[in-house]
Amino acid sequence: MSRVKLSEFAAKSLLVDDYAGVSLAVDSLESDTAKLADDVSYIVKVDQGVKKRGKQGLIVLNASKKDVPEAVRTLASKGFSRFVAEPMFPHDESEERYVSFERTRAGIAIHYSEHGGVNVEDDPESVKAYTPENVPLPKEFVERVLNAMDDQHLSFVEINPLIVRGGDCILLDAAVLADSAGEHTSKWTDDDIVNPHVPSDSEAAVAEMNQNSPAAFSFRVLNPDGALWLILSGGGASITIADEAMNRGKADLISNYGEYSGGPTTEESYLYTKHVIEQLQLSKSPKKAIVIAGGVANFTDVKKTFKGVIQALDEYSDVLKSQGVKVYVRRGGPNEAEGLAMMKKFLEGSGLFGSVHGSDILLTEVITEALEYVDA
């Protein structure tokens, strides 16, 4: 069972009566804004689980009903696809509070501060631990949150800022983590789960490849300015390589995670490598290494896939050399000897040679060599 993050719209719909009646979840530029009121000013926000949206320019304030579509277009131009429009709530910053509810082994832990808002992290000592019985908030509000956590399988609720006026509690922002196993008995669904990551062009292209091929492809950028760029075959190899870098205290150098497997064609191997290189070119790391590695394949043809990999490396060889890139290889499987010989000949001739190994050495050796190069 994993904890998943719900959209702000879904979170507030679970915690606030009739929130969905006055606000709008916007998932496309064509979303119907007719339900919005003509005489209300709206705040339009990216709704993909991104933190500190105000500081990143991901919020549009004081938008009229007719301004909402343009506000959405402005935010969508930054690469996002999910938004929420809700009525503005005039208030003074001194009214802003912070509160979180977390399910623990000992019960519900509550943390509360009278100094909420975007700068709450600047005053961590103001955040105190409470129980549901002694937290200085209206009891009805606390009970409502606790009931929602039980009924909707929520493990964490964070509200910041929270405005308290008498017995009323107004949620200006809310973040919720839910137990994924509770989806089928809750009001929220898989469609309410958000991912703050905005895919790069290369990531999106690989995702499309994966959708249109019997082979498997994945590519996720972890550090766009990293030094180690991985082209790995097989999920097990991916984990082993990443773990070895972590064990050596060099996880910050890893640029990406992913794999190609399931017998990809030469053309697919070329395209996958090309997309990784296109992302690599954008890294500001002064030295970079490409690690092409995998376990001993059962049926993925090493020679066939390496032909495609070499094609992409050759196409970008001038750029790679200018950026100080070396290539480190460890691979095994059908046509291993031919594929490795072909790769070694190309790398030595192109000036990209780091090392080339077969299945006679440990998989982790290749990451050690690449680390020694980029971290020298």
C-alpha positions in Angstrom: 0.0 0.0 0.0 1.5 3.4 -1.0 0.5 6.9 -0.2 -0.6 9.0 -3.2 -1.1 12.7 -3.4 -4.5 14.1 -4.4 -5.2 17.3 -6.3 -6.1 20.4 -4.3 -9.5 20.3 -5.8 -10.1 16.8 -4.7 -8.6 17.5 -1.2 -10.9 20.5 -0.6 -13.9 18.7 -2.0 -13.4 16.0 0.8 -12.9 18.6 3.5 -15.2 21.5 2.7 -18.9 21.5 2.2 -20.0 22.6 -1.3 -16.4 23.4 -2.4 -17.0 21.8 -5.8 -20.1 24.0 -6.1 -18.2 27.3 -6.2 -14.8 26.1 -7.6 -13.8 24.5 -10.9 -11.2 21.8 -11.7 -9.7 22.7 -15.0 -7.9 19.9 -17.0 -7.9 21.4 -20.4 -8.2 24.8 -22.2 -11.7 23.8 -23.3 -13.0 23.2 -19.8 -16.5 24.7 -19.3 -16.3 27.8 -17.1 -20.0 28.5 -17.3 -20.6 27.4 -13.7 -18.3 30.2 -12.4 -20.0 33.3 -11.1 -20.0 36.6 -13.0 -19.4 38.8 -10.0 -16.6 36.9 -8.3 -12.8 37.3 -8.4 -11.0 34.0 -8.8 -7.6 32.6 -8.0 -6.3 30.2 -10.7 -3.6 27.8 -9.6 -1.6 24.9 -11.1 -3.1 21.8 -9.4 -0.4 19.1 -9.8 1.0 18.8 -6.3 3.7 21.5 -6.8 4.9 23.3 -3.7 5.5 27.0 -3.4 3.4 27.8 -6.4 3.3 31.5 -5.6 7.1 31.9 -5.6 7.3 30.0 -9.0 4.7 32.1 -10.7 2.2 29.3 -10.9 -0.8 31.3 -9.5 -2.9 34.0 -11.2 -4.8 36.3 -8.8 -8.0 38.4 -9.2 -9.2 36.7 -12.4 -12.8 37.4 -13.5 -14.9 34.6 -15.0 -13.9 35.7 -18.5 -10.3 35.9 -17.5 -10.0 32.3 -16.2 -9.4 30.7 -19.7 -6.5 33.1 -20.4 -5.1 32.5 -16.9 -5.2 28.8 -17.6 -3.4 29.3 -21.0 -0.7 31.3 -19.2 -0.1 28.5 -16.7 -0.3 25.8 -19.3 2.5 27.5 -21.3 4.8 26.5 -18.4 4.2 22.9 -19.1 1.3 22.1 -16.8 -2.1 20.5 -17.6 -4.1 20.6 -14.5 -5.5 23.7 -12.7 -8.1 24.8 -10.1 -10.1 28.1 -10.1 -11.7 29.1 -6.8 -13.1 32.3 -5.3 -10.6 34.7 -3.8 -10.8 35.1 -0.1 -9.7 38.6 1.1 -7.7 38.4 4.3 -4.7 39.8 6.1 -1.5 37.8 6.3 -1.6 38.0 10.1 -4.6 35.7 10.0 -2.8 32.9 8.3 -2.3 29.7 10.3 -0.7 26.3 9.6 -2.0 22.9 10.6 -1.3 19.3 9.6 -2.8 16.0 10.6 -0.8 12.8 10.2 -1.8 9.2 10.9 0.9 7.4 13.0 1.2 4.2 14.9 0.3 6.1 18.1 -2.7 7.8 16.5 -3.3 11.1 14.8 -0.5 13.6 15.3 -1.3 17.3 14.8 1.1 20.1 14.2 -0.1 23.7 14.4 1.3 27.2 14.1 -0.2 30.6 14.4 2.3 31.8 11.8 1.2 30.1 8.6 1.6 31.0 4.9 4.4 30.7 2.4 7.1 31.5 5.0 6.1 29.1 7.7 9.3 27.2 7.1 11.2 30.3 8.2 9.8 29.9 11.7 9.9 26.2 12.4 9.9 26.7 16.2 6.4 28.1 16.0 5.1 24.7 14.9 4.0 22.8 18.0 2.7 19.3 18.4 -0.8 18.8 19.6 -3.4 16.1 20.1 -7.0 16.3 18.7 -8.1 17.2 22.2 -5.9 20.2 22.8 -5.2 21.8 19.4 -6.4 25.4 19.6 -8.9 25.1 16.7 -12.7 24.8 16.6 -13.6 21.3 17.6 -16.2 20.9 14.8 -13.4 21.6 12.3 -11.0 19.1 13.9 -13.7 16.4 14.0 -14.6 17.0 10.3 -11.0 16.5 9.3 -10.6 13.4 11.4 -13.8 11.9 10.0 -12.7 12.6 6.5 -9.4 10.9 7.2 -11.2 7.8 8.4 -13.9 7.7 5.8 -11.6 8.6 2.8 -8.5 6.6 3.9 -6.4 9.7 4.2 -3.0 9.4 5.9 -1.9 13.0 5.9 -3.7 16.4 5.6 -1.9 19.7 5.5 -3.7 23.0 5.4 -1.6 26.2 4.8 -2.7 28.8 5.0 -5.8 28.2 7.2 -7.9 31.2 8.2 -9.9 31.0 11.5 -12.7 33.5 12.0 -14.7 32.6 15.1 -16.0 29.1 14.5 -15.3 29.2 10.8 -12.2 27.7 9.2 -11.3 28.6 5.6 -8.9 26.4 3.7 -6.8 28.6 1.4 -4.6 25.7 0.4 -4.7 22.0 1.2 -2.6 19.0 0.5 -3.7 15.4 1.1 -2.0 12.0 1.0 -4.3 9.0 0.7 -3.8 5.3 1.0 -3.9 3.9 -2.5 -5.7 0.8 -1.3 -8.7 2.9 -0.3 -9.5 4.1 -3.7 -12.5 1.8 -4.4 -14.3 2.7 -1.1 -13.6 6.4 -1.2 -15.1 9.5 -3.0 -11.7 10.1 -4.7 -10.5 8.1 -7.7 -7.3 7.5 -9.6 -8.2 10.6 -11.7 -7.7 12.7 -8.5 -4.1 11.5 -8.0 -1.5 14.1 -9.1 2.1 14.0 -10.2 4.1 17.3 -9.8 6.7 16.2 -12.4 6.4 17.9 -15.8 7.8 15.6 -18.4 10.6 17.0 -20.6 10.3 16.6 -24.4 12.7 13.6 -24.2 10.7 11.9 -21.4 7.4 12.4 -23.3 8.9 11.0 -26.5 10.1 7.8 -24.6 6.7 7.5 -23.0 5.1 7.6 -26.4 7.5 4.9 -27.6 6.5 2.7 -24.7 2.9 3.1 -25.6 3.4 2.1 -29.2 5.8 -0.9 -28.9 5.8 -4.5 -27.6 9.2 -3.7 -26.1 9.4 -1.7 -22.8 10.9 1.8 -22.5 11.1 4.2 -19.6 13.0 7.4 -19.0 12.8 9.8 -16.0 15.1 12.7 -15.4 16.2 12.9 -11.8 18.8 15.6 -12.0 18.9 17.6 -15.3 22.4 18.8 -14.5 23.7 15.5 -13.4 26.9 13.8 -14.7 25.9 10.1 -15.1 23.5 9.4 -17.9 22.1 5.8 -17.9 21.1 3.7 -20.9 20.2 0.5 -19.1 18.6 -2.7 -20.2 16.3 -4.4 -17.7 14.7 -3.1 -14.5 17.0 -5.2 -12.3 20.1 -3.7 -13.8 18.7 -0.2 -13.4 18.2 -0.7 -9.7 21.6 -2.3 -9.2 23.4 0.5 -11.0 21.5 3.2 -9.1 22.0 1.5 -5.8 25.8 1.2 -6.4 26.0 5.0 -7.0 24.0 5.6 -3.9 26.2 3.2 -1.8 29.2 5.3 -2.9 27.6 8.5 -1.8 27.3 9.8 -5.3 23.5 9.6 -5.9 23.5 13.3 -6.7 25.5 12.6 -9.9 22.8 10.3 -11.3 20.9 12.2 -14.0 18.2 9.8 -14.9 16.5 6.4 -14.3 15.0 4.1 -16.8 15.4 1.1 -19.1 14.9 -0.4 -22.5 14.0 -4.1 -22.6 11.8 -6.7 -24.2 13.7 -7.1 -27.4 13.6 -3.6 -28.9 14.5 -3.2 -32.6 17.6 -1.4 -33.9 15.4 1.6 -34.8 13.9 1.7 -31.3 17.3 1.4 -29.7 18.5 4.3 -31.8 15.5 6.5 -30.9 15.8 5.7 -27.2 19.5 6.5 -27.1 18.8 9.7 -29.1 16.3 10.9 -26.6 18.6 10.3 -23.7 21.4 12.2 -25.5 19.1 15.1 -26.3 18.4 15.5 -22.6 22.1 15.0 -21.7 23.1 17.9 -23.9 21.2 20.3 -21.6 23.1 19.3 -18.5 25.5 21.9 -17.1 27.8 19.3 -15.6 31.4 20.0 -16.7 32.1 16.2 -17.2 29.6 13.6 -18.2 29.5 9.8 -18.7 27.1 7.6 -20.5 26.7 4.2 -18.9 25.3 1.5 -21.2 24.7 -1.5 -19.1 22.5 -4.5 -18.3 22.4 -8.0 -17.1 22.7 -11.1 -19.3 19.7 -10.9 -21.6 17.7 -14.0 -22.4 16.5 -12.9 -25.9 17.3 -9.2 -26.4 20.0 -9.3 -29.2 23.0 -7.3 -28.0 24.4 -6.8 -31.5 21.1 -5.6 -32.9 20.4 -3.1 -30.1 24.0 -1.9 -30.1 23.7 -1.1 -33.8 21.0 1.4 -33.0 22.8 2.8 -29.9 26.0 3.3 -32.0 23.9 5.1 -34.7 22.7 7.6 -32.2 26.1 8.1 -30.5 27.7 8.6 -34.0 25.1 11.2 -34.9 25.9 13.2 -31.8 29.6 12.4 -31.4 30.8 15.9 -32.0 28.6 17.4 -29.4 29.4 14.6 -26.9 33.1 15.1 -27.4 32.8 18.8 -26.9 31.0 18.2 -23.6 33.6 15.8 -22.3 31.5 12.7 -22.5 32.9 9.2 -22.2 30.9 6.0 -22.6 31.2 3.0 -20.3 29.7 -0.3 -21.3 28.8 -3.7 -19.7 26.4 -6.0 -21.4 25.7 -9.7 -21.9 23.3 -11.9 -23.9 22.7 -13.2 -27.4 25.5 -12.0 -29.8 27.3 -10.5 -26.9 30.8 -10.9 -28.4 29.9 -9.3 -31.8 28.0 -6.5 -30.2 30.7 -5.6 -27.7 33.4 -5.7 -30.4 31.4 -3.4 -32.6 30.8 -1.0 -29.7 34.5 -1.0 -28.7 35.6 -0.3 -32.3 33.2 2.6 -32.6 34.0 4.2 -29.2 37.8 4.0 -29.8 37.5 5.5 -33.2 35.2 8.3 -32.2 37.1 9.4 -29.1 34.3 8.5 -26.7 35.9 5.4 -25.3 35.6 4.9 -21.5 35.5 1.1 -21.2 33.7 -1.9 -22.7 33.0 -5.1 -20.7 31.1 -8.3 -21.2 29.2 -10.5 -18.7 32.6 -11.7 -17.3 32.8 -8.8 -14.9 30.4 -7.6 -12.2 27.7 -5.2 -13.3 28.7 -2.7 -10.7 32.2 -2.3 -12.1 31.1 -0.1 -15.0 29.4 2.4 -12.7 32.6 2.5 -10.6 34.7 3.4 -13.7 32.2 6.1 -14.8 32.2 7.6 -11.3 35.9 7.7 -11.2 35.9 9.7 -14.5 33.2 12.3 -13.7 34.2 12.7 -10.1 38.0 13.0 -10.7 
